Amino acid sequence: MAEREDLTSPLSEALARVGDRWTLLVVEALLAGPRRFNDLLGEIPGLAPNILSERLKRLERDALLVARPYSQRPPRAVYQLTAEGAGLAGALRLLAHWGARHADHSEAPVHSACGTPIEARWYCPTCDRLVDNETHRAEALFV
């Protein structure tokens, strides 16, 4: 059998950078603003310190966060998302919305002003229209 050519899609690129549970939870915690290492450990139940350290290094290497030192001895830093890292907020909202709809124990996100469950929708800024009910080319999402 011939080997398939390895084609990198935008989805595979995203998954390579942030496609594991802990990385997404770290990004979610940092969306609220800068955090110290121990603050992140306290906000993400079950996350081991060695895993957090590795994920922070990877996110920094991928330019999704910056580590700002605040102590030399011992070395300590505050972690903050870059603009590119903060750009993951929309994707995380979509995943959280999907998860809420498919989990019995989870509640859907609600609008803080009125308490109504919020919905994710596709929008075309050129046409200034919602496109939820139109047929989309599925491959356009991943090309």
VMD Tcl script that draws the C-alpha trace (Angstrom):
set ca {
  {0.00 0.00 0.00}
  {1.38 3.40 -0.95}
  {2.02 5.86 1.84}
  {-0.37 8.77 1.99}
  {1.17 12.18 1.55}
  {1.17 14.00 4.89}
  {-1.05 17.02 4.31}
  {-1.29 19.48 7.16}
  {-4.74 20.94 7.59}
  {-5.59 23.96 9.75}
  {-7.36 21.62 12.18}
  {-4.32 19.35 12.52}
  {-2.13 22.43 13.06}
  {-4.45 23.67 15.84}
  {-4.56 20.24 17.46}
  {-0.77 19.98 17.36}
  {-0.50 23.26 19.26}
  {-3.37 23.07 21.76}
  {-5.09 19.75 21.21}
  {-4.93 18.24 24.64}
  {-7.11 18.62 27.70}
  {-4.61 20.37 29.95}
  {-3.44 22.91 27.40}
  {-7.00 24.02 26.68}
  {-7.75 24.31 30.40}
  {-4.59 26.40 30.94}
  {-5.62 28.71 28.10}
  {-9.12 28.97 29.57}
  {-7.71 29.94 32.99}
  {-5.47 32.57 31.39}
  {-8.36 34.17 29.48}
  {-9.33 35.90 32.73}
  {-5.91 37.57 32.91}
  {-2.34 36.94 34.03}
  {-1.78 34.12 36.52}
  {1.09 32.75 38.56}
  {2.05 29.09 38.46}
  {0.41 28.20 41.80}
  {-2.73 30.15 40.86}
  {-3.05 28.01 37.74}
  {-2.53 24.82 39.75}
  {-5.33 25.88 42.10}
  {-7.73 26.74 39.26}
  {-7.30 23.51 37.31}
  {-8.20 20.50 39.48}
  {-6.16 17.37 38.82}
  {-3.35 19.11 36.96}
  {0.08 17.94 38.14}
  {2.85 20.56 38.50}
  {5.15 18.82 35.99}
  {2.36 18.75 33.37}
  {1.55 22.43 33.97}
  {5.22 23.35 33.62}
  {5.50 21.45 30.33}
  {2.29 22.98 28.94}
  {3.39 26.52 29.88}
  {6.74 26.00 28.15}
  {5.02 24.68 25.03}
  {2.52 27.56 24.94}
  {5.37 30.04 25.33}
  {7.39 28.31 22.59}
  {4.35 28.53 20.30}
  {3.96 32.26 21.12}
  {0.53 31.76 22.69}
  {1.65 33.12 26.06}
  {4.46 35.11 27.59}
  {6.15 34.47 30.92}
  {7.08 37.65 32.75}
  {9.61 37.05 35.55}
  {8.82 38.71 38.87}
  {11.47 37.00 41.02}
  {15.01 35.86 40.24}
  {15.55 33.82 43.43}
  {13.70 31.57 43.24}
  {12.82 32.05 39.57}
  {9.11 32.84 39.31}
  {6.93 34.20 36.51}
  {3.49 35.53 35.74}
  {1.92 33.96 32.65}
  {-0.22 35.93 30.23}
  {-1.77 35.07 26.87}
  {-0.53 36.85 23.78}
  {-3.07 38.25 21.31}
  {-2.79 34.99 19.36}
  {-3.43 32.98 22.53}
  {-6.41 35.14 23.46}
  {-7.74 34.45 19.96}
  {-8.51 30.92 21.15}
  {-11.39 32.27 23.26}
  {-13.91 31.81 20.44}
  {-12.87 28.21 19.82}
  {-13.04 27.45 23.54}
  {-16.53 28.94 23.75}
  {-17.66 26.72 20.88}
  {-16.18 23.62 22.53}
  {-17.73 24.53 25.88}
  {-21.11 25.08 24.23}
  {-20.90 21.73 22.46}
  {-19.82 20.03 25.70}
  {-22.70 21.59 27.64}
  {-25.22 20.33 25.08}
  {-23.82 16.79 25.24}
  {-23.29 16.35 28.97}
  {-26.10 15.64 31.39}
  {-24.36 17.28 34.34}
  {-23.26 20.47 32.59}
  {-25.20 23.67 32.10}
  {-25.06 25.73 28.91}
  {-23.26 29.06 29.15}
  {-25.64 31.95 29.80}
  {-25.65 35.65 29.02}
  {-24.65 37.42 32.25}
  {-27.03 40.35 31.63}
  {-30.26 38.34 31.31}
  {-29.51 34.68 32.09}
  {-30.55 33.36 28.68}
  {-28.50 30.45 27.32}
  {-26.19 31.75 24.61}
  {-25.79 30.19 21.18}
  {-22.86 29.98 18.81}
  {-23.64 31.01 15.24}
  {-21.79 31.37 11.96}
  {-21.77 34.92 10.64}
  {-20.58 36.34 7.32}
  {-19.16 39.84 7.87}
  {-19.17 40.56 4.12}
  {-22.88 39.84 3.68}
  {-23.73 40.96 7.24}
  {-25.84 37.81 7.69}
  {-26.10 34.77 9.92}
  {-25.42 31.66 7.87}
  {-26.52 28.91 10.29}
  {-29.28 27.56 8.08}
  {-27.35 27.64 4.83}
  {-25.39 24.75 3.42}
  {-21.66 25.18 4.03}
  {-18.86 23.52 2.21}
  {-17.48 21.36 5.02}
  {-14.04 21.23 3.47}
  {-13.84 25.05 3.71}
  {-13.73 24.68 7.49}
  {-10.58 22.60 7.33}
  {-8.72 23.92 4.29}
}
mol new
graphics top color blue
foreach p $ca { graphics top sphere $p radius 0.5 }
foreach p [lrange $ca 0 end-1] q [lrange $ca 1 end] { graphics top cylinder $p $q radius 0.2 }
display resetview
